[in-house]
């Protein structure tokens, strides 16, 4: 599966940009996991199927969004993202935590529970 442009994030991955980050992530009524990635990054490509599965199983509880750091340098820089993949966990406009590097699905689920009470 691939990220949808400006998608709802429900059952798929929403692609966000510098221009849409505020609306799609910071103003989201549900918690959001933002995957800061690049097309050339192998571990980033490996993370996409995992995020897609989680977005389906957690539909309505958590949104999953992807932000290409090469195309959206402003947001990546403002969040201090210098290694990818970096996953930032945002709830009600506030960063609750972050994880740098690829994780197994069970580890990712544990981290989701740590940061989001709705999971």
N, C-alpha and C positions, 0 to 999 in steps of 0.2 A: 504494500500500500504506500501511497505517497501522500505527502502533506497537501491538504486542500488550501487553495488560496482563500484567505479570509473566511475560512469555514467556521462552523459553529463549535467545533471541537468535540461534538457529541458523537461518539462512535467513529471518530476519525481524528486526525491531527490537524489543528488549525495552523496555518502559516501566518505569522505576525511580522510586522515591519516596524521601523522607527515611527512611521506615521500612525500605525494602528495599535501600538503597544499599550498606550494609556487606556483606550477604549476596550480592547480585547483581553487585557491582562489585569491592569490596575483597577478597572471598574467592574470586573466580572463579579456576578453575584455568588459564584461558587469558587472554591480554591483552584488555582492554576499552577501546573508544572510547566515551566518554560525550558525547553531544550535549546541551548545555544550551541549551534552546530555549523559545519561547513560541508559543502558537497564533496570535497576532496578527502575528508577525514574518515578513515576506515571504522574506528569505533563509533563514530556518529551514525554511519550507515547501519551498523549492527544494532544500534539502539532503536532505530525507527520501528521495526516489527514489534519489539517489546512495548513501546509507547502506544502503538496502535492497538495492541491487545488490551492493555490497561485502560485505554480510553473507551473501549467497548464495554469491558466488565465494570468500570466505575462510572459509566454514563450517568450524568445528572448529579454526581457527587464531586467529581474533579474534572476540570478541563485540562487538556494537554495541548500545548502550543509549541511550535518550532520557530526559531529566529535564526536566520542565516547571518553569521557574524561578518562575512565578507561583504554582504549587501546592506547591512544595517549596523555600521560601525558605531554610530552615536549611542544606541542603546547598550550595545556590548561594552563600550567604554564606560558609560555611566554606571554600569553594574560591576565594573572591575573584572570582566571576564577576559582572561588571558590564556586559558587552557580550555580545550574542548574535547569531548562534550562536557558542558557544565549545565547542571539542572538546578534551576532556582524555583523554590516553592513559595508562591505568593498567595496570601489570603487577605481579603479586604484591603488591597493596595499596599500591603506590607510584606516585605521579604521575611519568611519564617525560618528559612535555612537554605543551604545549597549543598550540592554534591558534585564533585569533579571526578570525571571518569566513568567508565561503563560499569554497570552492576548486573548481577543476575536478578531474575524477576523476583525471587523471594526476598532478596536484600532490598530491592526497590520498594516492594510492598511494606516492608518494615519501616523504611524511612518515611513513606507516605503517612503511615499511622503515627509516627513520631511528630510530624509537623501539622497534620490535618486531623482534627477530631471527627470529621464527617466520614472518614474512611473506615 
